[in-house]
Amino acid sequence: MKITGRKRRHQRIKKQLVGTTTRPRLCVFRSNRHVYAQLIDDTKGKVLFGISSVVSQDLKTKKKVEIATEIGKRIGKIAIEKGIKEVAFDRAGYKYHGRVKAVAEGAREAGLKF
């Protein structure tokens, strides 16, 4: 089975990034239409919570980068409410550019530290 370049890069990144209970991994996935973000505790092997642009009906009229920024703000707000102040940012093999960067900046605006 062929592994795409992005998946190979993601495997290399995940070797060095480890999400813990106090500092979970903020993983971003982007498809052509939507953006997904989730906080993962790798020590327990659990997804703490996630958010995506699929279920958010109020974001339909915005542009993709604006949607990604809003997703970052929302996941940051939820994390702060749950007592998580610091995360390890996992760009999942994507370039730190465009929507991936927008999610990171939105999470920083909400108060998360990387």
C-alpha positions in Angstrom: 0.0 0.0 0.0 1.4 3.4 -1.0 1.7 6.0 1.7 1.3 9.6 0.5 3.9 12.2 1.2 1.6 13.9 3.7 1.1 10.7 5.7 4.8 10.1 5.8 5.5 13.6 7.0 2.8 13.1 9.7 4.4 9.9 10.9 7.7 11.7 11.3 6.1 14.6 13.2 4.2 12.2 15.5 7.4 10.5 16.6 8.5 13.8 18.3 5.1 15.1 19.4 3.5 13.4 22.3 0.3 14.6 23.8 -0.1 14.1 27.5 -3.0 14.8 29.9 -1.6 18.2 30.9 -0.3 19.1 27.4 -2.5 17.3 24.8 -1.7 17.3 21.0 -3.8 19.6 18.9 -4.1 17.8 15.6 -5.5 19.5 12.5 -7.0 17.8 9.5 -8.2 19.6 6.4 -10.2 18.3 3.5 -11.1 20.3 0.4 -14.3 21.6 2.1 -13.9 21.3 5.9 -11.4 21.7 8.7 -11.2 19.4 11.7 -9.3 19.9 15.0 -9.1 17.6 18.0 -7.2 17.4 21.2 -5.5 14.0 21.8 -4.0 12.5 24.9 -1.4 10.0 23.5 -0.5 8.5 26.9 -4.1 7.1 27.3 -4.7 6.8 23.6 -7.9 9.0 23.8 -9.3 11.9 21.9 -10.3 14.4 24.6 -12.6 16.3 22.3 -12.8 17.6 18.7 -14.6 20.2 16.6 -15.2 20.5 12.9 -16.7 22.9 10.4 -19.1 20.1 9.2 -21.6 20.5 12.0 -21.3 24.3 12.4 -24.1 25.7 10.3 -23.3 29.3 11.2 -19.9 29.1 9.4 -21.4 28.1 6.0 -21.2 31.7 4.5 -17.6 32.4 5.5 -14.4 31.8 3.5 -12.3 28.8 4.3 -9.5 30.6 6.2 -12.1 32.5 8.2 -13.8 29.2 9.1 -10.5 27.7 10.1 -9.8 30.7 12.4 -13.2 30.3 14.0 -12.6 26.6 14.6 -9.3 27.4 16.3 -11.0 30.0 18.5 -13.7 27.5 19.5 -11.4 24.6 20.3 -9.2 27.0 22.3 -12.2 28.2 24.2 -13.4 24.7 25.0 -9.8 23.7 26.1 -9.5 26.7 28.4 -12.9 25.8 30.0 -11.6 22.3 30.6 -8.4 23.6 32.3 -6.0 23.0 29.4 -3.7 26.0 28.9 -0.9 24.5 26.8 -1.0 22.2 23.8 1.5 20.6 21.3 0.5 21.7 17.8 0.4 18.8 15.2 0.0 20.1 11.7 -0.4 16.5 10.4 2.1 16.8 7.6 0.5 19.9 6.1 2.5 23.1 5.5 2.1 25.7 8.2 0.2 27.9 5.8 -3.3 28.9 5.0 -6.0 27.1 7.0 -3.6 25.2 9.2 -2.0 28.4 10.2 -5.4 30.0 10.7 -6.4 27.3 13.2 -3.2 27.8 15.2 -3.7 31.6 15.3 -7.3 31.2 16.3 -6.3 28.9 19.2 -3.7 31.4 20.3 -6.3 34.2 20.2 -8.5 32.1 22.5 -5.6 31.8 25.0 -3.9 28.5 24.2 -0.1 28.4 24.4 2.0 26.2 22.0 
